[in-house]
Amino acid sequence: MSYVSLITKGLKLAAKNKAVFRIKPEITMPVKAANLRKPLAQKVDAEALKNFDVQGELGNVAIRQADHLKSKRKYSQKLANQIFGDISEVKTSSIRTKDANSIYSKYEKNIKDGKTISTEAEAQEFITDAVGMRFQLKDLTIDDAMQAVKKARKFNQEKLTTSEQRLVRRLFRNDPTLTASEIEKAEELAKPVKMYLAEQQSNPVFNRMLLCNIKSALERKVTTIEKLKQCGFDDEFLKHLNDPEIIPLRLTRKISNYKGLDGIPYYSDNRIMKLENYILATGDNVQIQHCSDAINLNKYNIKELSKREKSAIKDSGYITTQMNVILPDGTLAEVQFRGSNLFAEYEHIAHDSRQLKNTLGKTFDEYKQAIKSLNEDEYNEYNAYLRKCYNYYRNSELGIMVGQKPKLPAKFPKILSQESMESLYKLNESNTQIAMQTFKPHLELVA
């Protein structure tokens, strides 16, 4: 049964009263049941959003959109299987559609940031990840890492010398005899090698995705084979456009290649350059958030970076590559590529807690309180710890042997450790699954 149908059952009860919809056991969102099926009739800005009835109207919009998106799951999963099902480098895939509470939270954030919503069509424009298609890339091996040391080139295009290769291999094998100065030098030499590994890991999905984008551009007649060749795409690559798994996906809005100050993104400079060539060949208005691999961000004045580069750097070290596409049926989706580590699954509770989002249940109350109590300097130091965790797991994905996990600085409460975050995440998942066995979404009156 859809959310709309569930609320309609309680319409008479709530018609003359303020009501919220309990969408999950611990999470409610405002609704205006009497106007559930009526379209948004007013402009909603930050001032208007203070009114409970206006919040309810916006809740109605979120519920209708969530119900609509539910019908897209099977279609999106079938599409994902068709495009990436034969690629062994894709370890797993998952499809999800945004639920009503997350949609409402996104509306609320945008409005508080100064934007307004006047129509439901405008509201939908804020949800760029209405359908989420996430693909988990297979880990590389230590053998892959050792071979890359020999094949990779530095950012000046020179190969590593024999002694440099030996030093990087020792780093990749987690040699305990390395001195602090050797580790510092090895890490600097290892950066282009890690980027080479990142290319190897993402190469199959990158090429498949780009071919799907090109096929859409050709069908929309915004480019030609000749233009594509002029922009660097050769016959060997373009011949795969007729493969049955190449489904037209229109690249739109933006591509985000996120990483931390010293993180290794899933797409390298070379990959971003190819995407820029695609945009040049098609004229599509697609923004790219990316910061060059060659910039040593630990030694660079971040304030001097361009807006595009700054937007790609995440304080917490969050690493992912995601892009907005329009599916063949017109649905706006976000396609995301990550590695096998699950740290990003539960690290987001730090950001959500800091932003006071209404998306975390009571399981996280102690964690949320600990996060909120940090001052700005402390929160920056905590983010430095999270970056180390991301880099630890990212190295493992690239086949690099790693030592002990980063330790939370002693000044912070243990509830903020990544081990605690993982435990809370798993506990919340378990508690939610148990609660959802008997829970039914329902209306509740507000006093």
C-alpha positions in Angstrom: 0.0 0.0 0.0 1.3 3.5 -0.9 1.9 6.2 1.7 -0.9 8.2 0.1 -3.4 5.4 0.6 -2.3 4.9 4.3 -2.8 8.6 5.1 -6.1 8.7 3.2 -7.4 6.1 5.7 -6.8 8.5 8.5 -8.0 11.6 6.7 -11.2 12.2 8.6 -9.4 11.9 11.9 -6.7 14.5 11.0 -8.7 16.8 8.7 -9.2 19.4 11.3 -6.0 18.8 13.3 -2.3 19.1 13.0 -0.8 15.8 12.1 2.5 14.1 11.4 3.1 10.9 9.5 5.2 8.3 11.3 7.1 7.0 8.4 9.6 4.9 10.4 9.4 3.7 14.1 11.4 6.7 15.3 11.0 9.2 12.6 8.0 11.4 11.7 7.4 14.1 9.2 4.7 16.8 8.9 1.7 16.3 6.7 -1.5 18.1 5.9 -3.9 15.2 5.5 -6.9 17.3 4.5 -5.0 18.5 1.4 -3.1 15.3 0.7 -4.0 15.1 -2.9 -4.0 18.8 -3.7 -0.9 20.2 -5.5 1.4 22.7 -3.7 -0.5 26.0 -3.8 2.0 28.5 -2.4 5.6 29.6 -2.6 7.6 28.1 0.2 10.6 30.0 1.5 12.5 30.0 4.8 9.9 32.3 6.5 6.9 30.3 5.3 8.6 27.1 6.4 8.2 28.2 10.0 4.4 27.6 9.7 3.3 24.1 10.5 0.6 24.0 7.8 3.2 24.9 5.2 5.5 22.2 6.5 2.6 19.8 6.1 2.0 20.8 2.5 5.6 20.2 1.7 5.4 16.9 3.5 2.5 16.0 1.2 4.7 16.7 -1.8 7.5 14.5 -0.4 5.1 11.6 0.2 3.7 11.8 -3.3 7.1 11.9 -4.9 8.3 8.9 -2.7 5.3 6.9 -3.8 6.0 7.7 -7.4 9.6 6.6 -7.1 8.8 3.2 -5.6 7.5 2.1 -9.0 10.9 2.8 -10.5 12.9 0.3 -8.5 12.3 -2.9 -10.6 12.9 -0.9 -13.8 16.1 0.6 -12.5 17.4 -2.7 -11.3 16.7 -4.4 -14.6 18.5 -1.5 -16.4 21.6 -1.8 -14.0 21.8 -5.5 -14.6 21.7 -5.0 -18.4 24.4 -2.4 -18.4 26.8 -3.7 -15.8 25.8 -7.4 -15.3 28.6 -8.8 -17.4 31.4 -6.8 -15.8 33.3 -9.0 -13.3 35.0 -5.9 -11.8 31.6 -4.8 -10.4 31.4 -6.7 -7.1 27.8 -5.8 -6.2 25.1 -3.3 -7.2 22.2 -1.8 -5.3 19.2 0.3 -6.3 17.2 2.5 -3.9 14.7 5.2 -4.3 14.6 8.1 -1.9 12.0 7.8 0.8 9.6 10.6 1.9 11.6 11.6 5.0 14.9 12.0 3.0 13.0 13.9 0.3 11.5 16.3 2.8 14.9 16.7 4.5 16.4 17.7 1.1 13.6 20.2 0.5 14.1 21.7 4.0 17.8 22.1 3.5 17.5 23.8 0.2 14.9 26.2 1.5 16.9 27.1 4.5 19.9 27.7 2.2 17.8 30.5 0.5 16.0 28.7 -2.3 12.2 28.6 -2.8 9.7 26.1 -4.0 6.6 27.3 -5.8 5.5 24.1 -7.6 5.8 20.4 -7.3 7.9 20.3 -10.5 10.4 22.7 -8.9 10.4 20.6 -5.7 11.4 17.5 -7.8 14.3 19.4 -9.3 15.9 19.5 -5.9 16.0 15.7 -5.7 18.9 14.9 -8.1 19.3 11.4 -6.6 15.7 10.3 -6.7 16.8 6.9 -7.9 20.2 5.8 -6.6 22.2 3.3 -8.5 25.3 2.3 -6.6 28.0 0.0 -7.9 30.7 -1.5 -5.7 34.0 -2.1 -7.4 36.0 -5.2 -6.8 39.2 -4.9 -4.8 42.6 -5.2 -6.4 45.3 -7.5 -5.1 48.8 -7.1 -3.8 50.1 -8.5 -7.1 48.2 -5.7 -9.0 49.8 -3.2 -6.7 53.3 -4.6 -7.3 52.9 -4.6 -11.1 51.6 -1.0 -11.0 54.8 0.2 -9.3 56.7 -0.8 -12.5 54.1 0.4 -15.0 53.0 3.7 -13.5 54.5 7.1 -14.3 55.0 10.1 -12.1 53.1 13.3 -12.8 56.0 14.5 -14.9 55.5 11.3 -17.0 58.9 9.8 -15.9 59.0 6.3 -14.6 60.1 5.5 -11.1 63.7 4.6 -10.8 64.7 1.2 -9.5 65.4 2.5 -6.0 62.1 4.4 -6.0 60.2 1.4 -7.1 61.9 -0.6 -4.3 60.9 2.0 -1.7 57.2 2.1 -2.9 57.0 -1.7 -2.8 58.2 -1.7 0.7 55.5 0.8 1.6 52.8 -1.2 -0.2 53.9 -4.4 1.7 53.7 -2.4 5.0 57.4 -3.0 5.8 57.8 -2.3 9.5 61.5 -1.3 9.1 60.6 1.8 7.1 61.8 5.0 8.9 59.6 8.0 9.2 61.5 9.9 6.5 61.3 6.9 4.2 57.6 6.6 4.7 57.2 10.3 3.8 59.2 10.0 0.6 57.5 6.7 -0.3 54.0 8.2 0.2 54.9 11.0 -2.2 56.2 8.6 -4.8 53.2 6.3 -4.3 50.6 8.9 -5.3 50.8 8.4 -9.1 51.1 4.7 -8.6 47.8 4.7 -6.6 46.2 6.8 -9.3 47.3 4.2 -11.9 45.7 1.5 -9.7 42.5 3.5 -9.4 42.3 3.7 -13.2 42.7 -0.1 -13.4 40.0 -0.6 -10.8 37.4 1.7 -12.4 38.4 1.3 -16.1 35.6 -1.3 -17.1 32.7 0.7 -15.5 34.1 4.0 -16.7 34.2 2.9 -20.4 30.8 1.3 -20.2 29.2 4.3 -18.6 30.8 6.7 -21.1 29.6 4.6 -24.0 26.0 4.8 -22.6 26.4 8.6 -22.4 27.7 8.8 -25.9 24.8 6.7 -27.2 22.3 9.1 -25.7 24.1 12.1 -27.2 24.0 10.5 -30.6 20.3 9.7 -30.3 19.6 13.3 -29.2 21.6 14.5 -32.2 23.8 16.8 -30.1 27.0 15.3 -31.5 28.2 13.1 -34.4 30.8 10.4 -34.8 33.0 12.9 -36.6 32.9 15.3 -33.7 33.6 12.5 -31.2 36.7 11.5 -33.2 37.8 15.1 -33.3 37.6 15.2 -29.5 39.8 12.1 -29.1 37.5 9.1 -29.2 38.9 6.5 -31.6 37.2 3.8 -33.7 38.3 1.0 -31.4 36.3 2.6 -28.5 33.3 3.8 -30.6 32.8 0.4 -32.2 31.3 -0.9 -29.0 28.3 1.6 -29.3 26.3 -1.2 -30.9 26.9 -3.7 -28.1 23.6 -4.9 -26.6 24.5 -3.7 -23.1 25.0 -0.1 -24.1 21.8 1.6 -23.0 21.4 5.4 -23.6 21.9 7.3 -20.4 21.9 11.1 -20.7 24.6 12.7 -18.6 23.1 15.8 -16.9 23.7 18.4 -14.2 27.0 17.3 -12.6 29.7 14.8 -12.0 31.3 14.7 -8.6 34.7 13.1 -8.0 35.0 13.5 -4.3 38.1 12.8 -2.2 39.8 14.1 1.0 43.0 16.2 1.2 45.2 13.2 0.6 42.6 10.7 -0.7 42.6 8.7 -3.9 39.4 9.2 -6.0 37.8 6.5 -8.1 38.3 8.6 -11.3 41.8 9.9 -12.2 42.7 13.1 -14.1 42.8 11.0 -17.3 39.2 9.9 -16.7 38.0 13.4 -16.0 39.8 14.6 -19.2 37.8 12.1 -21.2 34.6 13.3 -19.7 35.6 16.9 -20.6 36.2 15.7 -24.1 32.7 14.2 -24.2 31.2 17.5 -23.0 33.2 19.3 -25.7 31.9 17.0 -28.3 28.3 17.3 -27.2 27.9 20.7 -25.8 25.9 19.3 -22.8 25.8 21.6 -19.8 27.4 19.2 -17.3 29.5 20.6 -14.4 32.5 18.6 -13.1 33.6 18.7 -9.5 37.2 17.5 -9.5 40.6 18.4 -8.1 43.7 17.3 -10.0 45.6 14.3 -8.6 48.9 16.2 -9.1 48.1 18.9 -6.5 49.6 18.1 -3.1 46.7 19.4 -1.1 48.5 18.9 2.2 51.0 21.5 1.1 48.7 23.7 -1.0 46.7 26.7 0.2 43.2 25.4 -0.3 41.9 29.0 -0.5 43.7 29.4 -3.8 41.9 26.5 -5.4 39.1 27.2 -7.9 35.5 26.7 -6.9 35.3 23.5 -8.9 38.4 22.1 -7.1 37.3 23.2 -3.7 33.9 21.5 -4.1 35.5 18.2 -4.8 37.4 18.2 -1.5 35.6 16.7 1.5 36.8 17.6 5.0 35.9 14.1 6.3 37.8 12.4 3.5 34.6 11.0 1.9 35.6 9.3 -1.4 33.1 8.5 -4.1 32.4 9.2 -7.8 28.8 10.0 -8.6 27.0 11.5 -11.6 23.5 12.5 -12.5 21.9 10.8 -15.5 18.5 10.6 -17.1 17.3 7.1 -17.6 15.6 6.1 -20.9 12.1 6.6 -19.2 13.0 10.1 -18.2 13.7 9.4 -14.5 16.5 11.4 -12.9 19.0 9.1 -11.2 22.3 9.3 -9.5 24.9 6.7 -10.4 27.6 6.1 -7.8 30.8 4.1 -7.8 32.6 3.1 -4.6 34.9 0.4 -3.5 34.2 -2.5 -1.1 34.8 -0.7 2.2 31.6 0.2 4.1 33.0 3.1 6.1 31.0 5.6 3.9 27.8 3.8 4.9 28.2 4.8 8.5 30.5 7.8 8.4 27.6 9.9 7.1 26.2 9.9 10.6 28.8 12.5 11.6 27.7 14.9 8.9 24.0 14.2 9.5 24.5 14.8 13.2 26.4 18.0 12.7 23.7 19.3 10.2 20.9 18.3 12.7 19.2 16.2 10.1 16.0 14.4 11.0 17.2 11.1 9.5 18.8 9.4 12.5 16.9 7.5 15.2 17.4 7.2 18.9 20.2 4.7 18.5 22.5 7.6 17.6 21.4 10.0 20.4 24.7 9.7 22.4 26.8 10.0 19.2 24.8 13.0 18.0 25.2 14.8 21.4 29.0 14.1 21.3 29.3 15.6 17.8 27.2 18.6 18.6 29.4 19.3 21.6 32.6 19.7 19.5 33.7 23.2 18.8 34.9 24.1 15.3 38.6 23.3 15.9 37.7 20.0 17.6 35.4 19.1 14.7 38.2 19.8 12.2 40.5 17.5 14.2 37.8 14.9 14.2 37.5 15.1 10.4 41.3 14.6 10.2 40.8 11.3 12.0 37.9 10.3 9.6 40.2 11.1 6.6 42.8 8.7 8.0 40.1 6.0 8.2 39.0 6.6 4.6 42.6 6.4 3.4 43.2 3.2 5.3 40.3 1.5 3.6 41.0 3.0 0.2 44.5 1.6 0.3 43.1 -1.8 1.1 40.8 -1.6 -1.9 43.8 -0.9 -4.2 45.6 -4.0 -3.1 48.0 -2.3 -0.7 48.8 -4.1 2.6 47.7 -2.0 5.6 48.6 -2.0 9.2 46.5 -1.1 12.2 43.4 1.0 11.7 43.7 4.7 12.7 43.1 5.3 16.4 40.7 8.0 17.6 42.7 10.7 19.5 42.4 10.2 23.2 40.8 13.6 23.7 37.6 12.5 22.0 34.9 10.3 23.7 35.0 6.7 22.5 31.5 6.9 21.1 33.1 8.9 18.2 35.5 6.1 17.1 34.9 4.5 13.7 34.5 1.1 15.6 31.7 2.7 17.6 30.1 4.3 14.5 30.1 0.9 12.8 28.5 -0.8 15.8 25.8 1.9 16.1 25.1 1.6 12.4 24.7 -2.2 12.6 22.7 -2.0 15.7 20.4 0.6 14.1 20.0 -1.6 11.0 19.1 -4.6 13.2 16.7 -2.7 15.4 15.0 -1.2 12.4 14.6 -4.5 10.7 13.0 -6.0 13.9 10.8 -2.9 14.4 9.7 -2.9 10.7 8.3 -6.4 11.0 5.3 -5.2 12.9 5.4 -1.4 12.2 2.8 0.2 9.9 3.3 3.8 8.8 0.5 5.9 10.3 -0.9 9.3 11.1 -0.4 10.9 14.5 -2.1 14.0 15.8 0.1 16.8 17.2 -1.1 18.6 20.3 
